[in-house]
Amino acid sequence: MTTKNTVENVVQAKVKIEELVTQGYTHDDIYIFAHDKKRANHITDALDTENVGMKEQGFLDSMKNMFSSRGDELRSKMEAAGLSTAEAADAEKELDQGKLIIIAKK
């Protein structure tokens, strides 16, 4: 089961992640996305969530993302985390507005 949540800031993200953990998700099941790569990495580290990597995407998609735009990379990673193509496109628009996307997948 995959759930997607949109939050405005890190404080709201922390609350939502704690809520997901009480629902039975582990920190390894939770992915957080921000449009800015440095911001995403800092938040992921601070909130002890998982990065979408080769394990979730596969080797070829991971390599392709090295040469893709940030938007293409984010959509691809959100699809690997469990969103449909349309859901990932909508979520990427929310990221463009400075929001954070949290995806939890069991």
C-alpha positions in Angstrom: 0.0 0.0 0.0 1.3 3.4 -1.0 0.2 6.7 0.6 1.2 10.2 -0.5 1.1 13.3 1.7 1.9 16.9 1.0 3.2 19.2 3.7 4.4 22.8 3.7 7.6 22.5 5.8 9.9 20.3 7.8 7.9 20.6 11.1 4.8 19.3 9.4 6.8 16.6 7.7 8.2 15.4 11.1 4.6 15.2 12.5 3.4 13.3 9.4 6.3 10.9 9.6 5.6 10.2 13.3 2.0 9.6 12.4 3.0 7.1 9.7 5.3 5.3 12.1 2.4 4.9 14.5 0.4 3.4 11.6 3.0 0.7 11.2 5.4 2.1 8.6 9.1 2.0 9.3 11.5 4.8 8.5 12.8 2.6 5.7 9.2 2.6 4.2 9.1 6.5 4.1 10.5 8.7 1.3 10.5 12.5 1.4 10.9 14.7 -1.7 11.8 18.4 -2.2 12.5 20.1 -5.4 15.9 21.3 -4.3 18.3 18.4 -4.1 20.3 19.8 -1.2 17.1 20.5 0.8 15.8 17.0 0.1 19.1 15.4 1.3 19.2 17.5 4.5 15.6 16.7 5.3 16.0 13.0 4.5 19.0 12.9 6.9 17.4 14.9 9.6 14.2 12.9 9.7 15.8 9.5 9.1 13.8 8.6 6.0 14.9 6.6 3.0 16.4 7.7 -0.3 15.0 6.3 -3.6 18.0 4.6 -5.1 19.0 1.8 -7.4 17.2 -0.8 -5.2 13.8 0.9 -5.9 14.5 2.2 -9.4 16.7 -0.4 -11.0 20.1 0.2 -12.5 19.0 1.6 -15.9 16.6 4.2 -14.5 19.2 5.2 -11.9 21.7 5.8 -14.7 19.2 7.7 -16.8 18.4 10.0 -13.9 22.0 11.2 -13.9 21.4 12.9 -17.2 17.7 14.0 -16.7 16.3 17.3 -15.5 15.5 17.6 -11.8 11.7 17.4 -12.6 12.2 14.2 -14.7 14.4 12.7 -12.0 11.8 13.5 -9.3 8.9 12.0 -11.2 10.9 8.9 -11.9 11.8 8.5 -8.3 8.3 9.1 -7.1 7.0 6.4 -9.5 9.7 4.0 -8.2 8.4 4.8 -4.7 4.9 3.7 -5.7 3.0 6.6 -7.4 1.4 6.3 -10.8 2.8 8.4 -13.7 -0.1 10.9 -13.3 0.3 11.1 -9.5 4.0 11.7 -9.8 3.4 14.5 -12.3 0.8 16.1 -10.0 3.2 15.7 -7.0 6.1 17.3 -9.0 3.9 20.4 -9.5 3.4 20.6 -5.8 7.2 20.4 -5.3 7.5 23.4 -7.8 5.5 25.4 -5.2 8.0 24.7 -2.5 6.0 21.9 -0.7 7.4 18.6 0.5 6.0 15.2 -0.7 6.0 12.3 1.7 5.5 8.8 0.2 5.1 5.8 2.5 5.1 2.3 0.9 4.8 -1.1 2.5 
